[in-house]
Amino acid sequence: MKRYLAAMLVAATLAGPAFAQQQEPFEPEGYRTDNYRAPVPATLAGARVLTTAEAEAIWRAKGGAFIDVLPRPPKPKNLPEGTVWRDMPRKNIPGSLWLPDTGYGTLPPAMDDYFRRGLAHASRGDKASLLVVYCLADCWMSWNAARRALAYGYSDIAWYPDGTDGWERAKLPTEEAQPEPRPDQ
């Protein structure tokens, strides 16, 4: 009996990593609509998933357009009159186009149009050109945005799930960014 229990304990210990892998998030059927800062899937159907080294190689070769979808914190509505509001600076991968707030699970029509126009600008109207979509590590915004770009008919989408967190960990350069102007602002 002791041997049986010991064998079961060893089997359970060895199965631990396989069980943990099964607990990773899986791709949802639609877009993620809440809890955007959470572990993301390892895959995105129809897109390439990039490591930092792969993203860096594309960036250095100027082989694709980089799209940052990190949301921009809104200006608080209840600020006293005369209060100076300063946006938190965003450092992204140099040369990126920042299209904030385009990674939410549901986009209002104006934001959907903003994202479509941004992608068309980044791709120079070529839906077959490489677009690299990113945000931060464990950020569903980039997963949603990359999936949405695929749904819009873009055929060469690369998703960089480590985003600027992975980029900065690798000590790669960043630059202060300004978002692409929106018609509603």
N, C-alpha and C positions, 0 to 999 in steps of 0.2 A: 504494500500500500504506500509506503514512504517513497519507493522508487516511482510509483505511478504519479504521486503528487509532485515529486521533484521534476519528472518529465513534463508534466503539465505546466509547471512554473517556467521551465526552460522554453517550452513552446510558446507560452504567452509572452515571455520576454522577447523572443525572436520575432514574434508577430507584431510587436509594438510598432516598429517603424512602418510596416505595411499598413497597419490600422491607422496610424497617424496620417499616412499619405491619403487614405480614403476619406479622412476628415477635411482635407483641403477644400476650399470653395470650388464648386463646379460652375461652369458657365450657365447662367440663367437663360430661360427661353427668351426673355425680353431684356429690357434695360434695368439696371439696378436703380431703384428710386428712393433709397434711404441708406443711412449708415455708410456714407461714401468713403470714409476713412476706415477701412477694414481690409483684412487679407483678400487678395484678388486671385482669380484662377491662374493657372499656369499657361492657359491657352486662350485663344480667341479665334474661333472658326473663321477661316477665310483670310486671316492676317498672319504675318510673321511676328513672332515674339522675339524681341531683341535683348541681348545682354548688353551691359555697358560697353564692352569691347566692340561688339558689332555696331552699336549706335555711334561710337567714336569713329570707327572706320568709315561709316557712311558720311558722318559730319566732316571728317578730314578730307574725304574725296569729293565733297560737295555733291554727293550722289542722291540727295533727296531733300525735300523741304521739311523742316521741323515745326510742329504745331504744338504749342503749349496751351493746355486748356484749364489750368489752375483757376479756380474762381477768384474773383476780386472781392475783398470784403466791402460790403456796402457802407456808405456814410450813414451813421446813426441818425434817425429822423428826429430825435428829441434833443439835439445839441442846442445849447443856448445860443441866441443870436450873437454873432461876432466871434464865435469859437472857430479857431483855425483847425481845419481837418487836413491831416496829411495821410495819404495812402501809405500802407506798409510797402516798402520797396520789394520788387520781385526781381530776383536774379534768375535768368534762364539760360539755356544753351545758346551761345552766340548765333545770331542770324535767325532765330526762331520767330515765328509769327505767334503772338499771344492773343488767343481768342477766349477770353475768360467767360466762365459761366455756360459753356457749351457742352459740358459733360454731364449735366443733370439727366435723369432718366426721362423726364418729360420737358420738352422745350416749347415755350409759347411761340406762335407764328413769327413774331419779329426776331426772336433769338434763333429760331430755325433758319430764317432767311439770312441772318448775320453769319451763322456758321457755314451755310452753303456758299455765300459770297466769299468768305475767308478761305475756304478750301479751293474755290475756283481761282482766287488770287494766288495762293501758294502753289497750285499746280499749273498755273498759267493756262488754265482751261483744258488741260490734258488729264483726263480721268485715269490714264494708265501711268502717270508719273508717280514716283515713290513719295509717299507722305509718312513721316514718322510722328506719331501722336504720343504725347507724354504729359505728365503732371508731376506727382510726387510718388514715392513708394507707398504701396497699399492704398492707392487712390482709385476708386471705381470711376472717377470722372474720365480718366484717359481711356479706360476700357469701354465705357459707354460711347465716348466720342469716336473712337476708332471703329467700333461696331456701326455707329451711325454713318460714318464716311463710307463704309462698305455698302450699307443700305442705299446710299445716294449713288452708287454705281462706280465708286473708285475701286480700281482693281489691284493696286499695289500699296496696300496699307501695312505699315509696320507699327507695332505697339511696343513701346519701351516702358515696361511696368515699373522699373526702378526710378524713372524720372530724374529730376534734378537732385534728389537725395543720393541716388547711385552715382550720378555724374560728379557731384561734389566729393563723395567718398573716394572716388578715383582721382581726386585732385585735378580734375579737368577744368578749363576756364568757363566762367559764367560772365554774363553782362547784365547790367540793370535794364529792365524791359519796361516798355509802356504798352498797354493793350491797344489792339487795333480799334480805332474809333467805332463806336456803335451809333446807329441812327437815333436811338432813344435816349441818348445822353448829351 
